[in-house]
Amino acid sequence: PNLTETIGWGAPIFKLNGKNVAGLCAFKNHLVYSPQSSAVLEELAKDLSEYVTAKSSLQFAVDKPLPEPLVRKLLTARIAEIS
């Protein structure tokens, strides 16, 4: 509830105390969630094994949203990292 929604790089970015927590992007064949941190992706690598990951983002299918428990884990890990 304390996150602020902004636009960065032409896409929604959610911030906490001025620091990026999560970003979203939409493409024709996939969507991207970015916890804005490669360390978070490394920490949750087992949970993300079915997704295509890059340095600080993960791709998922347009017709298969990320499970809410996974999104909560990603947010919790990133918020802990910046706190």
VMD Tcl script that draws the C-alpha trace (Angstrom):
set ca {
  {0.00 0.00 0.00}
  {2.96 2.38 0.38}
  {4.17 1.96 -3.19}
  {3.99 4.88 -5.60}
  {3.23 4.21 -9.26}
  {5.35 6.11 -11.76}
  {6.34 5.74 -15.40}
  {9.92 4.87 -16.27}
  {11.29 3.82 -19.63}
  {7.72 4.11 -20.95}
  {6.36 1.48 -18.54}
  {4.82 1.35 -15.05}
  {7.33 1.30 -12.20}
  {6.38 0.97 -8.55}
  {8.58 2.75 -6.00}
  {9.01 2.73 -2.26}
  {10.74 5.73 -0.68}
  {12.02 6.75 -4.12}
  {13.56 3.35 -4.92}
  {12.29 1.07 -7.68}
  {10.55 -2.05 -6.37}
  {8.86 -3.52 -9.44}
  {8.35 -2.78 -13.10}
  {6.06 -4.19 -15.77}
  {6.26 -4.28 -19.56}
  {3.96 -5.75 -22.19}
  {5.05 -7.14 -25.52}
  {3.16 -8.92 -28.29}
  {4.06 -12.46 -27.20}
  {5.01 -12.09 -23.53}
  {4.92 -9.89 -20.45}
  {7.83 -8.87 -18.26}
  {8.04 -8.39 -14.50}
  {11.16 -6.77 -13.12}
  {12.00 -6.69 -9.43}
  {14.68 -4.14 -10.41}
  {17.33 -6.39 -8.89}
  {19.39 -9.31 -10.13}
  {19.96 -10.36 -6.50}
  {16.22 -10.94 -6.01}
  {16.11 -13.15 -9.09}
  {19.11 -15.11 -7.84}
  {17.54 -15.48 -4.39}
  {14.32 -16.86 -5.87}
  {15.90 -18.84 -8.72}
  {14.16 -22.10 -7.74}
  {10.76 -20.37 -7.76}
  {11.51 -18.87 -11.18}
  {12.86 -21.97 -12.92}
  {9.90 -22.20 -15.33}
  {10.33 -18.62 -16.53}
  {12.79 -17.00 -18.92}
  {14.96 -14.70 -16.84}
  {17.42 -11.97 -17.73}
  {19.70 -9.86 -15.56}
  {16.88 -8.22 -13.60}
  {13.60 -9.39 -15.14}
  {11.51 -12.41 -15.97}
  {9.20 -13.17 -18.87}
  {5.84 -14.87 -18.64}
  {3.10 -15.75 -21.09}
  {0.39 -13.23 -21.89}
  {-2.29 -15.82 -21.15}
  {-0.72 -17.15 -17.92}
  {-0.36 -14.50 -15.20}
  {2.24 -14.82 -12.48}
  {0.82 -16.60 -9.43}
  {0.00 -14.19 -6.60}
  {2.22 -16.04 -4.07}
  {5.19 -15.61 -6.41}
  {4.49 -11.90 -6.87}
  {4.32 -11.55 -3.07}
  {7.69 -13.32 -2.73}
  {9.25 -11.06 -5.36}
  {7.90 -7.92 -3.72}
  {8.85 -9.03 -0.21}
  {12.41 -9.87 -1.29}
  {12.90 -6.55 -3.10}
  {11.44 -4.48 -0.27}
  {13.68 -6.29 2.22}
  {16.67 -5.59 -0.03}
  {16.07 -1.83 -0.18}
  {14.98 -1.40 3.44}
}
mol new
graphics top color blue
foreach p $ca { graphics top sphere $p radius 0.5 }
foreach p [lrange $ca 0 end-1] q [lrange $ca 1 end] { graphics top cylinder $p $q radius 0.2 }
display resetview
